Amino acid sequence: MDQDEFRSIEEAILNYTGEPEHYRLWQLPKDTQEQIHDMLLQRRWLINQWFLEHIAPSDFKRLEEESNQLLNLTQEMYRKAAQTYRTILQHPDVFPPDDIMIEGGLKCKCENEDDLIPDPDHHLGTDLSAKIISIIQQTEEAVGLEYFEDFLEYVDSNHRADMTDEELGFINVLDDGSSWAENWLNISVCHAVHALCTHQHFSIPDILRIKRFYLKIELKRRTTLDL
């Protein structure tokens, strides 16, 4: 397999979507949206197969580093959420527990080439891959799946601020030391890497180029109206 095979898929995708800055998935016919989805999945499979055939020791090292960074970011998400949760419990007059939810999530930013690690020799894709990575992010956002790790917790008024993160329910149970590589790599990777290149449309080389990830913690208040 060579790069020409998946470059032709990238060209076909761009023929449907246009340039990333003009791409609006919801404006396209339903069958076109499905074709884009199918081609993105085909591209992901082709690039992963090509990459696993040509992977270099430096790529293994880079992927391990990326996995460790995403694991740390995931753990930080749960820690910050637990801290926020305790603040709510300590101030029930300001945050009525029965009405408050905490939402957390991790997402990547890859709107343009400035958000990506340069790949001048096209070792991690083709000359079109940066545009496709942006298309993927916009596609995930359009269908409400931009967060590759997320959670939603309701505040329990029976909880106390002196309880541990685990007792409060803010613990990363998906990363228990087992690898999420699913036999496609002989190294250990965290759940976030698995989510990006299995639940979303990114390929392994795409992940190695993305350099900006964002963590969000939000409070949401639930309001019920009787009409």
C-alpha beads as a LAMMPS data file, in Angstrom:
LAMMPS data file: protein, C-alpha beads

227 atoms
226 bonds

1 atom types
1 bond types

-500.0 500.0 xlo xhi
-500.0 500.0 ylo yhi
-500.0 500.0 zlo zhi

Masses

1 110.0

Atoms # bond

1 1 1 0.000 0.000 0.000
2 1 1 1.246 3.498 -0.808
3 1 1 0.112 7.023 -0.008
4 1 1 -1.542 7.464 -3.399
5 1 1 -4.289 5.063 -2.328
6 1 1 -5.490 7.085 0.625
7 1 1 -4.664 10.408 -1.009
8 1 1 -7.311 9.583 -3.607
9 1 1 -9.807 9.093 -0.754
10 1 1 -8.809 12.480 0.675
11 1 1 -9.372 14.108 -2.723
12 1 1 -12.819 12.502 -2.923
13 1 1 -13.699 13.752 0.579
14 1 1 -12.695 17.304 -0.314
15 1 1 -14.754 17.094 -3.496
16 1 1 -17.809 16.631 -1.273
17 1 1 -16.891 19.000 1.563
18 1 1 -14.994 21.766 -0.210
19 1 1 -12.244 23.613 1.647
20 1 1 -12.413 23.277 5.453
21 1 1 -13.241 26.939 6.022
22 1 1 -16.394 26.539 3.891
23 1 1 -17.467 23.121 5.174
24 1 1 -20.932 22.892 6.763
25 1 1 -22.016 19.279 7.224
26 1 1 -25.623 20.084 8.167
27 1 1 -26.135 21.933 4.891
28 1 1 -25.391 18.821 2.834
29 1 1 -27.970 16.194 1.801
30 1 1 -28.292 13.211 4.129
31 1 1 -26.845 10.751 1.621
32 1 1 -23.837 13.027 1.092
33 1 1 -23.272 13.177 4.845
34 1 1 -23.303 9.372 4.958
35 1 1 -20.831 9.178 2.068
36 1 1 -18.467 11.559 3.868
37 1 1 -18.736 9.444 7.013
38 1 1 -17.985 6.234 5.082
39 1 1 -15.009 7.792 3.268
40 1 1 -13.545 9.134 6.510
41 1 1 -13.751 5.643 8.008
42 1 1 -12.131 4.164 4.891
43 1 1 -9.368 6.772 5.024
44 1 1 -8.736 6.022 8.703
45 1 1 -8.385 2.307 8.016
46 1 1 -6.098 2.792 4.996
47 1 1 -3.785 5.274 6.746
48 1 1 -3.555 3.114 9.862
49 1 1 -2.612 0.061 7.791
50 1 1 -0.018 2.049 5.858
51 1 1 1.391 3.602 9.023
52 1 1 1.688 0.290 10.882
53 1 1 3.672 -1.083 7.932
54 1 1 6.083 1.875 7.970
55 1 1 6.191 2.871 11.630
56 1 1 9.614 3.956 12.877
57 1 1 11.041 3.731 16.428
58 1 1 10.619 7.497 16.751
59 1 1 6.905 7.089 15.957
60 1 1 6.510 4.561 18.775
61 1 1 8.192 6.987 21.154
62 1 1 6.024 9.882 19.985
63 1 1 2.834 7.838 20.370
64 1 1 3.796 6.751 23.871
65 1 1 4.479 10.371 24.810
66 1 1 1.141 11.455 23.335
67 1 1 -0.646 8.687 25.221
68 1 1 1.004 9.678 28.516
69 1 1 0.076 13.333 27.992
70 1 1 -3.551 12.462 27.219
71 1 1 -3.698 10.154 30.228
72 1 1 -2.414 12.958 32.452
73 1 1 -4.965 15.340 30.949
74 1 1 -7.745 12.815 31.593
75 1 1 -6.668 12.435 35.218
76 1 1 -6.538 16.219 35.576
77 1 1 -10.084 16.461 34.227
78 1 1 -11.357 14.207 37.006
79 1 1 -9.287 16.003 39.677
80 1 1 -10.575 19.429 38.653
81 1 1 -14.133 18.123 38.519
82 1 1 -13.793 16.726 42.059
83 1 1 -12.467 20.068 43.297
84 1 1 -15.402 21.865 41.687
85 1 1 -17.817 19.324 43.170
86 1 1 -16.466 19.961 46.677
87 1 1 -16.904 23.709 46.220
88 1 1 -20.561 23.112 45.375
89 1 1 -21.031 20.927 48.449
90 1 1 -19.450 23.599 50.644
91 1 1 -21.800 26.334 49.376
92 1 1 -25.315 24.851 49.128
93 1 1 -26.788 28.321 49.532
94 1 1 -25.138 29.385 46.271
95 1 1 -25.356 26.050 44.423
96 1 1 -28.555 24.153 45.329
97 1 1 -27.284 20.546 45.041
98 1 1 -30.463 19.123 43.549
99 1 1 -30.260 21.519 40.608
100 1 1 -26.575 21.285 39.659
101 1 1 -24.763 19.052 37.182
102 1 1 -21.031 18.924 36.417
103 1 1 -19.954 18.204 32.861
104 1 1 -16.371 17.513 31.856
105 1 1 -14.733 16.752 28.560
106 1 1 -11.575 16.627 26.470
107 1 1 -11.428 17.768 22.861
108 1 1 -8.730 18.531 20.339
109 1 1 -8.272 21.674 18.300
110 1 1 -7.192 21.250 14.699
111 1 1 -8.925 23.977 12.745
112 1 1 -5.925 24.753 10.552
113 1 1 -2.262 23.895 10.032
114 1 1 -1.190 26.183 12.887
115 1 1 -2.847 23.705 15.253
116 1 1 -0.796 20.802 13.868
117 1 1 2.799 19.664 14.156
118 1 1 4.435 20.287 10.736
119 1 1 4.965 17.261 8.510
120 1 1 6.916 18.663 5.534
121 1 1 8.087 15.229 4.335
122 1 1 4.546 13.781 4.574
123 1 1 5.780 11.028 6.879
124 1 1 2.429 11.089 8.706
125 1 1 0.122 11.482 5.725
126 1 1 -0.147 13.446 2.486
127 1 1 -0.193 17.086 1.471
128 1 1 -3.987 16.981 1.954
129 1 1 -4.026 15.416 5.423
130 1 1 -4.043 18.725 7.347
131 1 1 -7.258 19.731 5.559
132 1 1 -8.836 16.354 6.278
133 1 1 -7.948 16.577 9.980
134 1 1 -9.832 19.884 10.104
135 1 1 -12.761 18.296 8.261
136 1 1 -12.809 15.488 10.840
137 1 1 -12.957 17.898 13.768
138 1 1 -15.796 19.842 12.177
139 1 1 -17.661 16.598 11.425
140 1 1 -17.384 15.440 15.048
141 1 1 -18.629 18.819 16.266
142 1 1 -21.551 18.809 13.833
143 1 1 -22.850 15.506 15.222
144 1 1 -22.169 16.436 18.867
145 1 1 -19.188 14.111 19.351
146 1 1 -16.314 16.596 19.589
147 1 1 -15.394 15.430 23.116
148 1 1 -13.464 12.184 22.958
149 1 1 -13.555 11.834 26.756
150 1 1 -16.509 13.180 28.717
151 1 1 -18.784 12.670 31.697
152 1 1 -21.887 14.192 33.304
153 1 1 -22.466 13.965 37.058
154 1 1 -25.431 15.161 39.115
155 1 1 -24.606 16.587 42.520
156 1 1 -25.662 14.242 45.334
157 1 1 -26.676 16.153 48.473
158 1 1 -25.687 13.100 50.535
159 1 1 -22.048 13.586 49.587
160 1 1 -19.629 15.493 51.817
161 1 1 -16.725 17.724 50.867
162 1 1 -14.279 15.620 52.936
163 1 1 -14.918 12.494 50.831
164 1 1 -12.242 11.207 48.458
165 1 1 -12.400 11.655 44.691
166 1 1 -13.260 7.976 44.359
167 1 1 -16.052 8.204 46.943
168 1 1 -17.476 11.169 45.061
169 1 1 -17.401 9.196 41.800
170 1 1 -14.654 11.177 40.069
171 1 1 -12.226 8.486 39.039
172 1 1 -10.950 7.340 35.671
173 1 1 -12.117 3.719 35.635
174 1 1 -11.286 3.194 31.951
175 1 1 -7.521 3.434 32.454
176 1 1 -6.704 0.603 34.830
177 1 1 -3.234 -0.187 33.484
178 1 1 -4.420 -2.318 30.558
179 1 1 -3.628 -1.168 27.033
180 1 1 -6.355 0.050 24.694
181 1 1 -4.229 -0.646 21.615
182 1 1 -6.456 -3.596 20.564
183 1 1 -3.566 -5.540 19.024
184 1 1 -2.758 -2.881 16.429
185 1 1 0.327 -1.775 18.332
186 1 1 2.631 -3.649 20.646
187 1 1 2.698 -0.790 23.148
188 1 1 0.395 0.463 25.881
189 1 1 -1.939 3.351 25.035
190 1 1 -4.594 5.044 27.147
191 1 1 -8.334 5.122 26.527
192 1 1 -8.166 8.660 25.103
193 1 1 -5.968 7.471 22.213
194 1 1 -8.377 4.577 21.621
195 1 1 -11.354 6.969 21.624
196 1 1 -9.746 9.356 19.131
197 1 1 -8.885 6.704 16.559
198 1 1 -11.789 4.294 17.148
199 1 1 -14.828 6.295 18.257
200 1 1 -13.867 9.263 16.099
201 1 1 -12.522 9.473 12.554
202 1 1 -8.880 10.313 13.326
203 1 1 -6.108 7.964 12.259
204 1 1 -3.045 7.197 14.391
205 1 1 -0.839 9.544 12.301
206 1 1 -3.471 12.285 12.673
207 1 1 -3.190 12.033 16.466
208 1 1 0.585 12.373 16.267
209 1 1 0.167 15.712 14.486
210 1 1 -2.422 17.264 16.807
211 1 1 -0.713 19.469 19.377
212 1 1 -3.611 21.274 21.074
213 1 1 -6.068 19.627 23.426
214 1 1 -8.601 21.323 25.657
215 1 1 -10.127 20.386 28.991
216 1 1 -13.525 21.718 30.024
217 1 1 -15.362 21.630 33.336
218 1 1 -18.810 23.204 33.291
219 1 1 -21.593 23.644 35.821
220 1 1 -25.113 23.258 34.523
221 1 1 -28.241 24.141 36.427
222 1 1 -31.374 22.115 35.911
223 1 1 -34.625 24.075 36.013
224 1 1 -38.118 22.588 35.963
225 1 1 -41.134 24.658 34.974
226 1 1 -44.724 23.661 35.577
227 1 1 -46.905 25.032 32.775

Bonds

1 1 1 2
2 1 2 3
3 1 3 4
4 1 4 5
5 1 5 6
6 1 6 7
7 1 7 8
8 1 8 9
9 1 9 10
10 1 10 11
11 1 11 12
12 1 12 13
13 1 13 14
14 1 14 15
15 1 15 16
16 1 16 17
17 1 17 18
18 1 18 19
19 1 19 20
20 1 20 21
21 1 21 22
22 1 22 23
23 1 23 24
24 1 24 25
25 1 25 26
26 1 26 27
27 1 27 28
28 1 28 29
29 1 29 30
30 1 30 31
31 1 31 32
32 1 32 33
33 1 33 34
34 1 34 35
35 1 35 36
36 1 36 37
37 1 37 38
38 1 38 39
39 1 39 40
40 1 40 41
41 1 41 42
42 1 42 43
43 1 43 44
44 1 44 45
45 1 45 46
46 1 46 47
47 1 47 48
48 1 48 49
49 1 49 50
50 1 50 51
51 1 51 52
52 1 52 53
53 1 53 54
54 1 54 55
55 1 55 56
56 1 56 57
57 1 57 58
58 1 58 59
59 1 59 60
60 1 60 61
61 1 61 62
62 1 62 63
63 1 63 64
64 1 64 65
65 1 65 66
66 1 66 67
67 1 67 68
68 1 68 69
69 1 69 70
70 1 70 71
71 1 71 72
72 1 72 73
73 1 73 74
74 1 74 75
75 1 75 76
76 1 76 77
77 1 77 78
78 1 78 79
79 1 79 80
80 1 80 81
81 1 81 82
82 1 82 83
83 1 83 84
84 1 84 85
85 1 85 86
86 1 86 87
87 1 87 88
88 1 88 89
89 1 89 90
90 1 90 91
91 1 91 92
92 1 92 93
93 1 93 94
94 1 94 95
95 1 95 96
96 1 96 97
97 1 97 98
98 1 98 99
99 1 99 100
100 1 100 101
101 1 101 102
102 1 102 103
103 1 103 104
104 1 104 105
105 1 105 106
106 1 106 107
107 1 107 108
108 1 108 109
109 1 109 110
110 1 110 111
111 1 111 112
112 1 112 113
113 1 113 114
114 1 114 115
115 1 115 116
116 1 116 117
117 1 117 118
118 1 118 119
119 1 119 120
120 1 120 121
121 1 121 122
122 1 122 123
123 1 123 124
124 1 124 125
125 1 125 126
126 1 126 127
127 1 127 128
128 1 128 129
129 1 129 130
130 1 130 131
131 1 131 132
132 1 132 133
133 1 133 134
134 1 134 135
135 1 135 136
136 1 136 137
137 1 137 138
138 1 138 139
139 1 139 140
140 1 140 141
141 1 141 142
142 1 142 143
143 1 143 144
144 1 144 145
145 1 145 146
146 1 146 147
147 1 147 148
148 1 148 149
149 1 149 150
150 1 150 151
151 1 151 152
152 1 152 153
153 1 153 154
154 1 154 155
155 1 155 156
156 1 156 157
157 1 157 158
158 1 158 159
159 1 159 160
160 1 160 161
161 1 161 162
162 1 162 163
163 1 163 164
164 1 164 165
165 1 165 166
166 1 166 167
167 1 167 168
168 1 168 169
169 1 169 170
170 1 170 171
171 1 171 172
172 1 172 173
173 1 173 174
174 1 174 175
175 1 175 176
176 1 176 177
177 1 177 178
178 1 178 179
179 1 179 180
180 1 180 181
181 1 181 182
182 1 182 183
183 1 183 184
184 1 184 185
185 1 185 186
186 1 186 187
187 1 187 188
188 1 188 189
189 1 189 190
190 1 190 191
191 1 191 192
192 1 192 193
193 1 193 194
194 1 194 195
195 1 195 196
196 1 196 197
197 1 197 198
198 1 198 199
199 1 199 200
200 1 200 201
201 1 201 202
202 1 202 203
203 1 203 204
204 1 204 205
205 1 205 206
206 1 206 207
207 1 207 208
208 1 208 209
209 1 209 210
210 1 210 211
211 1 211 212
212 1 212 213
213 1 213 214
214 1 214 215
215 1 215 216
216 1 216 217
217 1 217 218
218 1 218 219
219 1 219 220
220 1 220 221
221 1 221 222
222 1 222 223
223 1 223 224
224 1 224 225
225 1 225 226
226 1 226 227
